[in-house]
Amino acid sequence: MDGQRTLAQLLQLAEWETETTFAEKDICSFLFAVNYLTQYGYLKTSYLRGISSKEIIKALRSVGLRKSDLLLIHSSLSAFAILKAGQTQ
């Protein structure tokens, strides 16, 4: 990582260099490794922007979900994006 490229650009470059298209599980493994290395101080990463709970609600409403609908999500919110300080939902 050179500090100038996004993770998406790095993945595209790696695919081009290896003449391979990475499977989704490989991309997930790569992202997990980057997050792990960042968490323990081996890499420094920055995020372009966070996402607020209002933005998540707006996106869910735009696909037709209503306040009374039941939605099951099996993930952590941080998997979608970095949440702004203090947000849990």
HELIX and SHEET records of a PDB file:
HELIX    1   1 LEU A    7  THR A   18  1                                  12    
HELIX    2   2 GLU A   24  GLN A   39  1                                  16    
HELIX    3   3 SER A   53  SER A   62  1                                  10    
HELIX    4   4 LEU A   77  ALA A   79  5                                   3    
END                                                                             
